[in-house]
Amino acid sequence: MDCGILRIGVWLCVLCLTCAACQKVELPPEEGGEGGDAPAAEAGYDDALTVGAALLAYEGIKDGERFGQGVAGYIVGSCTGTSLSTALFGAEGAGQSNILIADIPTETDAHRCMPVELKSGTEERAALNLSDHPENIGQRVYLFGLVTKYFGVTGLKDVDYYRWMTPDEEPLPPDEPDDSEEPDESDEPDEPESGDGYGDVLTVNEVLAVYEGIGSEDSYEEKVVGYIVGSCTGTSLSTALFGAEGASQSNILIADTPAETDVDRCMPVELKNGTAERAALNLSDHPENIGQRVYLLGLVEKYFGVTGLKGVDYYEWAQPEEEPLPPDNPDESDEPDNPDEGEEDPDTPVVPDDPDEPTPEPGDGTDGRDTITVDDTPAVVPGGRSI
């Protein structure tokens, strides 16, 4: 009998420790005003992620990939077209088919947001859409759905559960925990982390070298930095015109130096008609852009018969003094005579945040609602169900 009691006691201790380590989302009991059935703990759903953590965790998600995930964020706007470039912040003019959520209620950078599909005829659309409920702007909500590609970026579709959250449950900004460990990166655009799978920033010469001989059917998402030096006025690179006088609106040329006049060291960039990128970057309307340095997000494809950038859907001005390193000797300035000394710092491992560190106990919410534990650790690889 004593041995049996001892076995039961040991089993209960192990069970308690296991449950404590799981840290599942603690959902409040069903109340009026919330849609869908609460996700069951045994279904394997992870803790809620912040928007920034979700964009980082699912960075590079491919077409057809779907992962069950809970995400918490503030409703900040919606998309009125078919791409993230049509983001509209606020409720005025909002559509019913989607919303944008972010980690802060005043976010106006689309690349820090996550689009959420609201299917027609669902409780989620009826309750969350901004066209019928402009008062939802700035409200914080927990959503469960499938993380997949939406509007060409990491989004949330097939949402079958939502619950309002209390605004005082503030998650840390997704990039704040690692700021002290990642210096000198303030010049990089903040996106997609998003979610689009873009790699590190490449200089023009690096892109030309990496994608040399690109085929007419090839297309690669990439982030590029360069100086605006001119445009092409015809249908081939031989029509390159350096400077702003007589420039075209449909494209620009970027290079690694602001005074470049060798067309073979330049990269043509398509500026699609009707886009914010054309309105802001074209030299015909903005001759002052000559010599300005800019970050661009788009698709590396064949353009004007050479390696170019098309489908640009994000840009950000950069400081001219932030010179990119030459592609053929990126580490030359950092290597002393003693190779061992030069490799000491780069090889020093960065200790990430402990993904198993327990989340602080949430307090009680308002209006009788419990709070939801939000996991804002971007290093955690989310599980969930894969379809």
N, C-alpha and C positions, 0 to 999 in steps of 0.2 A: 504493500500500500504506500509506504513512504517513497519507494522508488518511482511509483506511478505519479505521485504528487510532484516529485522533483522534476520528472520529465515534462509534465504539463507546465510547470513554472518556467523551465528553460524555453519551451516552445513559445510561450506568451511573450517572453523577453525578446526573443528573436523576431517575432511578428511585430512588436512595437517598434523595434529599431528599424525594421524594413519599411514600415509605413512612414516613419519620420523621415527617412532618406528620400522617399519618392517625391514629396512636395508637389502633389497634384493640385490643380486648380480647385479651390474650395468654393463651390457654387452655392448660393443661398437657395432656400426652398422656393418652389414655384409660387409666384405672385401674379396678380393681374398686370398686364402691360408688357410682359416679356414673351418673346416668340420662340417657337420650337421646343423640343424636348431637351432637357439639360443633358449634356454629354455624360455618359456613365464613366466612373473611374476605371472600371475594368476594360473599357474600350482602348486604353493606352494613350489617351490624349495627354500632351505635355502641358506644362505650366503656360500661362499666357505670356506672350512675348510683346515687348514694345514694338512700335513700327520700325524704328531704326534697327533693333535686334533682328526682326523678321527679315528686313531687306538684306541685312548682312548674312544671316544664316542661310538664306535661300538665294544668295547671289549667283547669277549664272544659270538660273532655272531654265530648263529647255521646254520647248513646245511639247505638250502631251504629258509632262510630269505634273503630278498632283499629290499634295501632302496634307493630311488633316492637321489643322493647327488652330489654336486660339490666339487671338491678337487683341490688344487693348490700345485704344487711341482716341483722340479728340476728332470730332467731325468738323472739317474746315472748309469743305467745298465739294465740287463735283466736276466731271468732265462733260463738255457739251458736244464733243465730236468723237472721233475714233482714235485719238492718240492723247498722250499725256500733255502734249503741247496745247491742248484746248482746255486745260484746267481753269476753272473759274472759282475763285475764293469768295466765300459768302453765299447767301441764300438767293439773292436776286438773280433771276434768269436760270436757276438751277434746273436740271432735268430730274426725272424720277428713276432712271435706270441704274444709277450708281452714286456713290459718295466717295470722298477722299478723307482719309484719316491720317493723323500725324501725332507726334509726341508732345506738341504744345498747341494750345487752342488758337494761337495767333500765327501759325505757320503760313507762309506765302511762297515757299520754295517747293515747286511741284516734285522735285527729285528727292525731297525728304518725306514725301507722302506715299500712301499706298491706296490704290484704287480698289473699291469694294463693289462687286456686282450685286444689284438688288433685282432679283428675278420678278417678272410680272406675275401678279396674282398671289404673291407670298406675304406672310405677316411681316417679314422683314422690310419689304418695300413699303408696305402700308404705314409702318411705324417710323422708318428711318429716313425716307426720302425728303430732301430739302424743299422740293417744290410745294408739297403739302404741309410740311412742318419746318418753316424757316427758323423756328425757335430751337431747333436741334443744333444750330451752329454753336460750336464751343462746348458741346456736351460730350462727356467721355463715355465710351461704350466698350463692352467686351463682346467680341464676335467669334463664332466658331464656323469655319468653312474649310475650303480646299485652297491652299496656296498654289497658284499656278500662274502662267503668263496671262496678263490682262492689260489691254492697251499697250502691248509690246513690252511691258515691264512686269516686275513681281507684284502680283495682286492677289485678291481673295475673291473666290467665286463659290457658287453653290452654298451660300451662307444659310444654315438651317437652325441657328440659335444666336440670340443676342441677349444682353442684359446691361442695363444702365449701371454705371459706376459712379462713385462719389468723386468729385473733382479734387478732393484733398489727398487722394491716393496717388501722389506724384512719383512716377518712375524717374530714375536718373536718365539724362540724355544719353542716347546709345553710344556716343563717342567720348563721353566725359571720363569714364574709368581709365581709359588708356591714353589720355592726353599727355600725361607726364612721361610716357614711354615712347611717344611718337612725335618728336620735335620736327620742325622744319617741314611740316606737311600742310600748313595752313593755306598754301597756294593751290592745293588740289581742289577741284570742284567736289561738292558734297552731293553725291547721288548714290546714284544708285548705286551708293553703296549698294544705289540700287538696284540693286536688283537686276540690272541688265547684263551682268557678267563682264563688264568692261574691266580690262586689266590696268596696270600702272600707266601713267602718262608716258607717251612716246614722243620724241622729237620728230621733226619731219624726216630727217635723214635716216633715223631708225626705222620709221614706217616704210620708207622707200627701199631700205635694205631687207627688212623682214618679209615684205610682201612683193619683192621683185619678181616679175614674171607672172603676176596675178592673172587668172583666167577671166574670161568675159562672164562666166556664170558664178564666179567666186564672190563671197560676201562675208566680211568679218567685222563684228562689232569692236570698236576700238576708241580710245581716248587719245587725242593728239594736241600738242601745244606748238604754236608757231607765231611768227610775225606776219601781218598782212602786208603784202608787197605789191599786189596788182591784181589783174584779172585776165581772162581770155575773152576776146571779142568775136571769135569765130567758133569753129567746131573742132579745132585741134590745138595742141599745146604750142604750135608754131605761131599762133595768133596772140601769144602772151603780150600783155601791155603792162609795163611797170609804172607805178604811180596811179593817181586817181583821175587824171584828165582823160576823158573819153572812155571811162571804165564801164563795164557791163554790170547789170543788176543781178544776173543769174548765177554768178560765181565769183569767187575770190581765189587768189594764189597766196599760200602761206609758205614761209621758209624759216630756217633756223637763225637768220640774221636779218635785221630790219632794212639793210641796204642791199640785199641779194638781187642780182640781175641775171643770174644764170638760170634759165628755165629748167634745166635738168636737176637743179637742186630745190625745185619748188614742187608743191603739191596742190593740185586744183581741188577746190571745195565747192560742191553744189549748194546753191541757196534756192530752195524750192519756193515757187510763187505762193504768196499768201501766208508765209510762215513768219513767226517773230524773228527767226534768225536772218531771213532776207531783209526784213525791215530795219534791223539793227546793224547788220554787218556790211551790206553792199556799199561799194565805193562811189557809185553814181550819186546816191543821196547823202553819203557820209564820207566825203574826201578826207576828213580828219582822222579816219581809221587807218590811213597809211602809216606803217611803222608801229601800230599798236599790237600788243601780244595778247593772244586769246587761246583759251581752252575750248576744244570742240569734241562733241560726242557724236559718233555716227557710224556708218558702215564703210569700211575700206573696200572699194570696188574699182573696176576699170572705169576711168572717166577721162574723156579727151584722149583715149587710146593709151593712157598711162595709169599708174597707181594714184587713185584719188580718194576723196571722202564724199560720200553721198548720204542722203537720208539723215542729215544733221538735225537732231531734236533737242540739243542743249548747247549752250555756250556760256562762257564766263570770262570776263576780262582778267588778265594777269598783269602783275607788276613787271615792267621791262627789265628791271635789274635782276630779276630771278632767272638767270641764264641757265638753260638746260645744259647738262654735260654733253660733250661730243660723244656720238654713239660708239666710236672705236676705242675710246680710252676713258670710260666712265669713272674708273677708280684711280686714275693716274695722280690726281692732286692729293689723294688721301694715302698714298703708299710711300712710306719713308724708305731709306736705304736698306733697313733691316726688314725683310718680308714678314718675319714672325711678329714684329711689333705692329706692323700695319694690319695684321689679321686678328689682332687680339680683341679689339672692340667689336668688329662685325660678327665674330664667332661667339660673343658672349650671349648666352640664351636669355631671352626675355621671358620672365616668369609670368604667365597669364593669370588672370583672376581664377580662383578655384571654383570650377563649375558646381562643386558639391557643397559650397559654403551655404549654410541655411539662410533662407530669406527671413528678414525680420517679421515677427508676427504682426499681421494687419490688425487694425483696430476695428471696432464696430462701425458700420456705415450709418448714414442718416436714413430717416423714414423707415426704420425697421429692416433695412437691407444690410446683409453681410457684405464684406469687401472681398475682392478677388486678388489673390496673390499674383503679381506680375513679375516674371523672370526677365530682367533686362540685361542678362549676361549674353553678349553676342557670340561668345566662343562656344556655347552649347550647341551641338548639332542636333536639331530637332528630330524627333522620331515621328510619331503619328502614323497614320495609315497611308500607304502608298498605293495609288490606283493606276 
